[in-house]
Amino acid sequence: MKKENSTDLNKVSEPSAEAHAFADSSMSEELKHAIQNLIYRLRELGPLQTA
């Protein structure tokens, strides 16, 4: 098995709490916007048509 591309997880530094908080708030805003956009698009399509 090749070990050229493996990463030793013990050597990877943990991001700071501030970085985690920023990523969480940024992602939640992006996710909220995406969900709102999806709901808007689904409303445009109207009710599902059954064959």
PyMOL commands that set and color helices and strands:
alter all, ss='L'
color gray80, all
select helices_A, chain A and resi 17-45
alter helices_A, ss='H'
color red, helices_A
deselect
rebuild
show_as cartoon
